[in-house]
């Protein structure tokens, strides 16, 4: 769907005033599939739910603790949640019904909220210098149902590496510190507080991933981008090239347009109230990229709000 996205890149968020007409429909619950405690997904969803409920009291919005991206999209397809936070690559897989999904989910996007950075961490003393060096080693693959696990599975498949256990970030950090895994995979903002804490007690190093990107893009398209973790993060002496993937707020195609519009208006007009402490290092709701939702088309209700506020 072409909605003149370049024009929207100039959208001045600060000029978009909240209106009383956020939602005038009947009272209804509105749930957001988020993530695990301590992570940016749940923290962001909690703030988004509060702001949506404040702007549109008839929308009783609540966040749901989940395993994150893939789990959120499965729950969205099963109508267990109304909105979902998810990696763009997981959204594309869900929309097409390809692995790890068994049937398509009819998705529409409300906006792109931030960029995830793939972080493959090893002990600072590890001999591994590239992802391929992890052949025969134990890799913590991310939490079950997470976007990190999906991306880790795709990379290990392309490099013929043996997948390791799927662990939540806290579990993976402990396992790396104890030496029961040789590397962990995490996707999130930089620096990630849990990895900063790990680096204090067990110095870590991120593996550069620019050599993995071409194979990923060949297999899965331009949903993956090259980004860099800045120097100084986890005490790195120089920037580390890695793989970026956008995070989206998505819904089913049949979400009422006025509900989609109300949530989108909150994303646009209350952005400064949505950034959680857990989002240190993440640039949320960048006006230049908010409507860059990869292959997932904007919901018509969201598109109408972008047009309205753009003038």
C-alpha positions in Angstrom: 0.0 0.0 0.0 1.5 3.3 -1.1 0.5 6.1 1.3 3.1 8.7 0.2 5.4 7.6 3.0 8.1 10.1 2.0 5.7 13.0 2.7 5.1 11.6 6.2 8.8 11.7 7.0 8.4 15.4 7.5 5.6 15.0 9.9 6.2 17.4 12.9 5.2 15.3 15.9 5.4 18.3 18.3 2.8 20.1 16.3 0.2 17.3 16.7 -2.1 18.3 19.5 -4.2 15.8 21.4 -7.9 16.0 20.6 -11.0 15.0 22.6 -12.1 12.9 19.7 -9.6 10.1 20.1 -12.4 7.5 20.3 -16.1 7.9 20.6 -17.2 4.3 20.1 -18.6 1.9 22.6 -16.6 0.8 25.7 -14.4 -2.1 25.0 -11.2 -3.8 26.3 -8.1 -3.5 24.3 -5.1 -5.7 25.1 -1.5 -5.4 23.9 0.7 -8.4 23.5 4.0 -7.2 25.0 6.9 -9.2 26.5 8.6 -10.4 29.6 9.2 -8.4 32.8 12.3 -6.2 32.8 12.3 -5.8 29.0 11.4 -2.7 26.9 8.3 -4.4 25.2 6.4 -4.7 28.5 7.6 -1.4 29.8 6.5 0.4 26.6 3.2 -1.5 26.4 2.4 -0.5 30.0 2.9 3.1 29.2 1.0 2.9 25.9 -1.9 1.2 27.6 -2.1 4.0 30.2 -1.9 6.8 27.6 -4.6 5.1 25.4 -6.9 4.7 28.4 -6.3 8.3 29.4 -6.9 9.7 25.9 -9.9 7.4 25.2 -11.5 6.3 28.4 -13.9 3.9 26.6 -10.8 1.9 25.5 -9.9 -0.1 28.6 -6.3 -0.8 27.5 -4.1 -3.3 29.2 -0.6 -4.9 28.5 -0.2 -8.6 28.5 3.0 -10.4 29.6 4.2 -12.8 26.9 7.3 -14.3 25.4 7.4 -11.4 22.9 7.3 -11.2 19.1 6.4 -14.6 17.8 4.2 -15.4 20.8 2.4 -12.0 20.4 1.7 -12.6 16.7 0.3 -16.1 17.5 -1.9 -14.6 20.2 -3.0 -11.9 17.8 -4.0 -14.5 15.2 -5.9 -16.4 17.8 -7.7 -13.2 18.9 -6.2 -13.5 22.4 -4.8 -9.9 22.1 -5.9 -6.9 20.0 -2.5 -5.3 19.4 1.0 -6.8 19.3 4.5 -5.5 19.6 6.8 -7.5 17.2 9.9 -7.6 15.1 9.2 -6.7 11.5 10.7 -10.1 10.3 8.4 -12.0 12.6 5.5 -9.9 11.2 6.4 -10.7 7.6 6.6 -14.4 8.5 3.2 -14.2 10.2 1.6 -12.4 7.3 2.8 -15.0 4.8 2.2 -18.0 7.0 5.8 -19.1 6.8 7.9 -20.7 9.6 7.5 -20.5 12.5 3.9 -19.8 11.6 1.6 -22.5 10.1 -1.0 -20.2 8.6 -1.2 -16.5 7.6 -2.2 -13.8 10.1 -3.9 -10.8 8.4 -1.8 -8.0 9.8 -1.9 -4.2 9.6 0.6 -1.8 11.2 0.0 1.2 13.3 3.6 2.4 13.4 7.3 1.6 13.8 8.4 2.3 17.3 12.2 1.6 17.4 15.1 -0.4 15.9 16.2 -3.6 17.5 20.0 -4.4 17.5 21.0 -8.0 17.3 23.6 -8.6 20.0 25.6 -11.8 20.0 27.7 -11.7 23.2 30.6 -13.9 24.2 33.0 -13.7 27.2 35.7 -11.1 26.5 38.3 -13.8 26.6 36.5 -16.1 24.1 38.5 -17.1 21.0 35.4 -16.5 18.8 35.8 -13.4 16.6 32.9 -14.1 14.1 29.6 -15.9 14.3 31.1 -18.8 12.3 33.6 -19.3 15.0 30.8 -20.6 17.2 30.7 -23.9 15.3 30.6 -26.7 17.9 29.9 -24.2 20.8 26.8 -23.7 22.9 24.7 -20.8 21.9 21.8 -19.5 24.0 19.2 -18.7 21.3 16.8 -16.2 23.0 13.5 -16.8 24.8 11.0 -19.2 23.3 8.6 -17.3 21.1 10.8 -14.2 20.9 12.0 -12.3 17.9 15.6 -12.9 19.0 15.0 -16.7 18.9 13.6 -16.4 15.3 16.6 -14.4 14.1 19.0 -16.8 15.9 17.4 -19.8 14.2 17.7 -18.1 10.8 21.4 -17.3 11.3 22.4 -20.6 12.7 20.6 -22.3 9.8 22.4 -20.2 7.2 25.8 -20.9 8.9 25.2 -24.5 9.7 25.6 -23.9 13.4 24.0 -26.1 16.0 21.1 -24.3 17.8 21.4 -24.2 21.6 18.9 -23.8 24.4 16.2 -21.1 24.2 16.7 -19.0 27.3 15.2 -15.7 28.6 17.8 -13.0 28.8 18.3 -13.2 32.6 18.8 -17.0 32.3 21.2 -16.6 29.3 23.3 -14.0 31.1 23.6 -16.3 34.1 24.5 -19.2 31.9 27.2 -17.2 30.1 28.7 -16.0 33.4 28.7 -19.6 34.7 30.2 -21.0 31.5 27.3 -23.3 30.6 26.9 -21.5 27.3 29.6 -20.0 25.1 27.5 -17.2 23.6 24.1 -15.6 23.9 21.8 -14.0 21.4 19.7 -11.0 22.3 17.8 -8.4 20.3 17.0 -5.0 21.8 18.2 -1.5 22.4 21.8 -0.6 23.2 23.1 -0.7 25.8 20.8 -3.3 27.2 20.8 -2.9 31.0 21.0 -6.7 31.7 24.0 -7.0 29.5 25.6 -3.9 31.1 25.3 -5.7 34.4 26.7 -8.9 33.0 29.6 -7.0 31.6 30.5 -5.7 35.1 30.8 -9.1 36.6 31.8 -11.1 33.5 33.3 -8.9 30.8 31.7 -9.5 27.4 32.4 -8.7 23.8 29.9 -8.4 20.9 30.6 -10.3 17.7 30.5 -8.3 14.5 27.8 -9.6 12.2 28.2 -7.7 8.9 29.3 -10.9 7.2 26.1 -12.6 8.1 23.8 -9.9 6.7 24.1 -10.7 3.0 22.9 -14.3 3.4 20.0 -13.1 5.6 18.9 -10.5 3.1 19.2 -13.1 0.3 16.9 -15.5 2.2 14.5 -13.0 3.8 14.7 -9.7 2.0 15.5 -6.1 3.1 13.7 -6.4 6.5 17.2 -6.7 7.9 19.5 -3.7 7.9 23.2 -3.1 8.9 23.5 -1.0 12.0 26.3 -0.4 14.4 26.5 -0.7 18.2 28.4 2.5 19.2 31.9 2.4 20.6 31.9 2.4 24.4 28.9 0.1 24.7 29.9 -2.8 27.0 33.4 -1.1 27.0 34.0 -1.8 23.3 36.9 0.2 21.9 35.2 0.7 18.6 31.8 0.4 16.9 30.6 -3.1 16.3 28.6 -3.7 13.0 25.5 -5.8 13.5 22.0 -6.5 12.2 19.0 -4.2 12.8 15.3 -5.1 12.5 12.4 -2.7 13.2 9.9 -3.1 16.0 6.2 -2.5 15.0 2.9 -2.1 16.6 0.5 -4.3 14.7 -3.1 -5.4 14.7 -5.4 -7.6 12.7 -6.9 -6.2 9.5 -10.4 -6.2 11.0 -9.6 -3.9 14.0 -12.2 -1.1 13.9 -10.7 1.9 12.1 -11.6 4.3 15.0 -9.7 2.1 17.5 -6.7 2.0 15.2 -6.9 5.7 14.8 -7.1 6.3 18.6 -4.0 4.3 19.3 -2.1 5.9 16.4 -3.0 9.3 17.6 -1.5 8.4 21.0 1.7 7.3 19.3 2.0 10.6 17.5 0.9 13.0 20.2 2.1 11.5 23.4 5.4 10.1 22.3 7.3 11.8 25.1 5.2 9.9 27.7 5.8 6.5 26.1 9.6 6.1 26.6 10.3 3.8 29.5 13.5 3.7 31.6 14.2 0.3 30.1 14.5 2.0 26.7 17.9 3.7 27.5 19.8 3.7 24.2 16.7 3.2 22.1 15.4 5.9 19.8 11.6 5.6 20.1 9.0 6.9 17.7 11.4 8.7 15.3 9.3 10.9 13.2 11.4 10.1 10.1 10.7 6.3 10.4 7.4 6.0 12.2 5.5 4.9 9.1 8.3 2.7 7.7 6.6 -0.5 8.6 8.4 -2.8 6.1 6.1 -5.1 4.2 3.2 -4.7 6.6 0.7 -2.1 5.2 -0.6 0.6 7.5 -4.1 0.1 8.9 -6.5 2.5 7.2 -7.4 4.0 10.5 -3.7 4.7 11.2 -3.2 6.1 7.7 -6.1 8.5 8.1 -4.5 9.9 11.3 -1.1 10.4 9.6 -2.9 12.2 6.7 -4.9 14.3 9.2 -1.9 15.4 11.2 0.2 15.9 8.2 -2.4 18.4 6.9 
